Amino acid sequence: MKKYLMPIVVAIILTACCVHQAPITTEHAIAIDWDLLGLWEAVPGEAKDDPTEDQMLILKWSETEYLAQFPRGEKGDFYRAYPVEIDGRLLLQAQSLGSDWGDIHEGDRVVYPILTYRIVEGILMISTLNTQVVDDKITDGDALREAIIANINRQDLFEPPTHFRRVEQ
């Protein structure tokens, strides 16, 4: 299992992220969640003790897309992410854009992490698609969508969440 973090995203992209070579959809008409925007840091106990590696920045790209960097700083990767609805469930589809030096992961292969998130009492919880449930080797977007739909009600469809709190300025 590959290790990418993003919220989003975002992200967007956190721990044990499931990445695919094709998006589940390229359509993104759902408005962004303004509560996701800002600078987030890993909660104590999940932090790596490096302020830049423990932070994630989520910005508005458009009315329906986010731009996220995780980890923040020179080691960070950039992602474009957008909300999508699959069988009544809101997910985030992300696309790796590369790092500040221009590389895209694994030999210019564009990767598409799939995430879910929620914010509870100021804590952002981001979960990535579980590769034990939906194979990360699926290369067709339609097949990926069908695999998600087939498992949409499974409790383990997503990995346990990574927790972040907003950095107060």
C-alpha positions in Angstrom: 0.0 0.0 0.0 1.4 3.4 -1.0 1.8 6.1 1.6 0.4 9.5 0.4 -1.3 12.0 2.4 -3.7 14.6 1.1 -7.1 15.9 2.2 -8.2 16.7 0.5 -8.0 16.9 0.2 -7.8 17.2 -0.8 -6.0 16.4 -0.3 -6.0 16.0 -0.5 -3.9 12.7 1.1 -3.0 11.3 4.3 -1.8 8.0 5.5 -1.9 4.8 3.6 -3.6 6.4 0.7 -5.2 4.5 -2.1 -4.2 5.9 -5.4 -5.4 4.9 -8.8 -4.3 5.7 -12.4 -7.7 6.9 -13.4 -10.2 9.2 -11.7 -13.6 7.9 -10.7 -15.0 10.9 -12.6 -13.7 14.1 -14.2 -16.9 16.0 -13.6 -16.8 18.3 -10.6 -19.9 20.4 -10.2 -20.4 20.2 -6.5 -19.4 23.3 -4.5 -16.4 23.2 -2.2 -16.8 23.1 1.5 -15.5 26.4 2.8 -14.9 24.8 6.2 -12.0 22.8 4.7 -10.0 25.8 3.6 -7.0 26.8 5.7 -3.9 25.5 7.4 -4.3 22.3 9.3 -1.8 20.4 11.6 -1.8 16.9 12.8 -3.2 16.4 16.3 -0.8 15.5 19.0 -0.1 11.8 19.0 -0.3 11.6 15.2 2.3 14.3 14.6 5.8 13.5 13.2 7.4 16.4 15.2 8.3 18.3 12.1 6.1 21.4 11.8 6.1 21.4 8.0 5.5 17.6 7.7 2.7 17.8 10.2 0.8 20.6 8.3 -1.6 20.5 5.3 -2.7 23.6 3.4 -6.0 23.6 1.6 -6.9 26.5 -0.7 -9.8 27.3 -3.0 -8.9 26.6 -6.6 -12.3 27.3 -8.0 -15.9 27.2 -6.8 -15.8 23.4 -7.2 -12.1 22.6 -6.7 -9.4 22.7 -4.0 -5.7 23.1 -4.2 -3.9 21.3 -1.4 -0.3 20.8 -0.3 0.8 18.0 2.0 3.1 18.0 3.7 3.5 21.8 3.7 6.9 23.1 2.7 9.6 21.9 0.4 8.8 18.2 0.9 5.2 18.8 0.0 3.2 17.5 -2.9 0.4 19.5 -4.5 -3.1 18.2 -5.3 -6.1 19.4 -7.1 -9.2 17.9 -5.5 -13.0 18.1 -6.0 -16.1 16.7 -4.3 -17.9 13.9 -6.1 -21.0 12.0 -5.3 -20.9 8.2 -5.7 -24.2 6.3 -5.0 -25.3 9.1 -2.6 -22.0 9.4 -0.7 -19.9 12.5 -0.9 -16.2 11.7 -1.6 -13.1 13.7 -2.6 -11.3 12.8 -5.9 -7.8 14.2 -5.9 -5.2 14.5 -8.6 -1.5 14.7 -7.9 0.0 17.8 -9.5 3.6 17.1 -8.3 5.9 18.8 -6.0 7.5 22.3 -5.8 10.3 20.9 -8.1 7.7 19.7 -10.7 7.8 15.9 -10.3 4.7 13.9 -10.4 4.8 10.6 -8.4 6.3 7.5 -9.9 7.8 8.4 -13.2 5.2 11.0 -14.3 2.3 8.7 -13.6 -0.6 10.9 -12.5 -2.2 9.5 -9.4 -5.7 10.0 -8.1 -6.3 9.5 -4.3 -9.9 9.0 -3.2 -10.8 10.3 0.2 -13.6 11.1 2.5 -13.6 13.6 5.3 -15.6 15.1 8.1 -15.1 17.9 10.6 -16.3 17.2 14.1 -15.8 19.8 16.9 -13.0 21.5 15.0 -11.1 18.3 14.1 -10.7 17.4 10.5 -10.8 13.6 9.9 -9.6 12.4 6.6 -9.8 8.8 5.4 -8.4 7.2 2.3 -10.0 4.4 0.3 -9.0 1.0 1.7 -7.0 -1.0 -0.8 -8.1 -4.2 0.8 -11.6 -3.5 -0.2 -11.1 -1.7 -3.6 -7.9 -2.8 -5.4 -5.5 0.1 -6.1 -4.5 -1.6 -9.4 -7.8 -0.8 -11.1 -6.9 1.3 -14.1 -10.3 2.2 -15.5 -12.4 5.0 -14.0 -15.7 3.2 -14.7 -14.5 -0.1 -13.1 -13.2 1.9 -10.1 -16.6 3.6 -9.7 -18.4 0.3 -9.9 -16.0 -1.3 -7.3 -16.8 1.6 -4.9 -20.5 1.3 -5.5 -20.4 -2.4 -4.9 -18.8 -1.8 -1.5 -20.4 1.6 -0.6 -22.0 0.3 2.6 -19.0 -1.5 4.0 -17.7 -0.1 7.3 -14.1 -0.7 6.1 -14.4 1.0 2.7 -12.1 3.7 4.0 -9.1 3.4 6.2 -9.2 4.8 9.8 -9.0 8.5 9.7 -6.0 10.8 10.2 -6.9 13.8 12.5 -6.0 17.5 12.0 -6.8 20.7 13.8 -6.9 24.1 12.3 -3.8 26.3 12.9 -4.9 29.4 14.6 -3.4 32.5 13.1 
